[in-house]
Amino acid sequence: MKIQIEIKIFLAMCLKFVKFWPKINGEIKIMAITKKTFIEELVEKIPESVRYLKEKGIRCIICGEPTWGTLEEAAKEKGFSDKDIQKFVDDLNEFEIFN
């Protein structure tokens, strides 16, 4: 159990340095989330992001469909700073590696 947690922490740290991280089979790759990631892609890739962003005041689902635009555009529309947006990116990348 402790080893699994340490491995997940290590992988989360690695995401800060690499754009793509291969899964064990070497076939499927996980793309790191950036501020330029489209909301539709984010919602599809990390369903938990909907609740996370809603708690931050960013609606990414309207009438059952993802909103248009990037994470950065949605956050800027709500008045978030570049520093806030980078925190969102970091948090969402952790969601991705831990799921």
C-alpha positions as semicolon CSV with decimal commas, in nm:
position;residue;x (nm);y (nm);z (nm)
1;M;0,000;0,000;0,000
2;K;0,274;0,247;0,096
3;I;0,469;0,162;-0,218
4;Q;0,161;0,228;-0,436
5;I;0,115;0,570;-0,277
6;E;0,483;0,653;-0,326
7;I;0,465;0,546;-0,691
8;K;0,159;0,765;-0,749
9;I;0,332;1,063;-0,587
10;F;0,640;1,003;-0,804
11;L;0,426;0,985;-1,119
12;A;0,242;1,304;-1,025
13;M;0,576;1,481;-0,986
14;C;0,691;1,348;-1,324
15;L;0,389;1,503;-1,495
16;K;0,530;1,845;-1,414
17;F;0,829;1,764;-1,638
18;V;0,686;1,561;-1,925
19;K;0,402;1,624;-2,168
20;F;0,315;1,257;-2,218
21;W;0,346;0,967;-1,976
22;P;0,310;0,611;-2,114
23;K;0,095;0,356;-1,935
24;I;0,242;0,017;-1,847
25;N;0,151;-0,145;-2,179
26;G;0,334;0,132;-2,365
27;E;0,044;0,176;-2,607
28;I;-0,182;0,434;-2,442
29;K;-0,042;0,769;-2,336
30;I;-0,182;1,017;-2,087
31;M;-0,166;1,379;-2,201
32;A;-0,097;1,633;-1,932
33;I;-0,368;1,893;-1,880
34;T;-0,264;2,248;-1,968
35;K;-0,441;2,583;-1,957
36;K;-0,500;2,539;-2,331
37;T;-0,689;2,209;-2,282
38;F;-1,041;2,235;-2,421
39;I;-1,321;2,196;-2,165
40;E;-1,483;1,922;-2,375
41;E;-1,159;1,719;-2,370
42;L;-1,112;1,783;-1,999
43;V;-1,464;1,665;-1,909
44;E;-1,424;1,353;-2,122
45;K;-1,081;1,269;-1,985
46;I;-1,141;1,357;-1,618
47;P;-1,511;1,349;-1,526
48;E;-1,421;1,457;-1,170
49;S;-1,310;1,790;-1,317
50;V;-1,675;1,896;-1,348
51;R;-1,727;1,897;-0,972
52;Y;-1,382;2,048;-0,904
53;L;-1,436;2,339;-1,143
54;K;-1,795;2,392;-1,026
55;E;-1,663;2,431;-0,669
56;K;-1,429;2,702;-0,806
57;G;-1,722;2,879;-0,972
58;I;-1,645;2,766;-1,326
59;R;-1,938;2,599;-1,505
60;C;-1,820;2,352;-1,764
61;I;-2,148;2,171;-1,832
62;I;-2,451;2,363;-1,957
63;C;-2,769;2,177;-2,052
64;G;-2,580;1,849;-2,036
65;E;-2,311;1,953;-2,284
66;P;-1,953;2,074;-2,222
67;T;-1,897;2,446;-2,271
68;W;-1,681;2,573;-2,555
69;G;-1,331;2,705;-2,507
70;T;-1,024;2,624;-2,304
71;L;-0,970;2,594;-1,932
72;E;-0,786;2,926;-1,941
73;E;-1,069;3,103;-2,123
74;A;-1,331;2,969;-1,881
75;A;-1,123;3,071;-1,579
76;K;-1,039;3,418;-1,715
77;E;-1,411;3,474;-1,783
78;K;-1,468;3,429;-1,409
79;G;-1,183;3,663;-1,316
80;F;-0,918;3,411;-1,210
81;S;-0,551;3,511;-1,228
82;D;-0,276;3,326;-1,415
83;K;-0,154;3,194;-1,078
84;D;-0,503;3,058;-0,999
85;I;-0,523;2,894;-1,341
86;Q;-0,186;2,725;-1,292
87;K;-0,314;2,585;-0,959
88;F;-0,618;2,445;-1,142
89;V;-0,388;2,284;-1,401
90;D;-0,171;2,130;-1,128
91;D;-0,474;1,999;-0,937
92;L;-0,635;1,852;-1,251
93;N;-0,313;1,676;-1,347
94;E;-0,312;1,516;-1,003
95;F;-0,671;1,400;-1,060
96;E;-0,562;1,238;-1,384
97;I;-0,265;1,049;-1,238
98;F;-0,456;0,925;-0,933
99;N;-0,748;0,785;-1,137
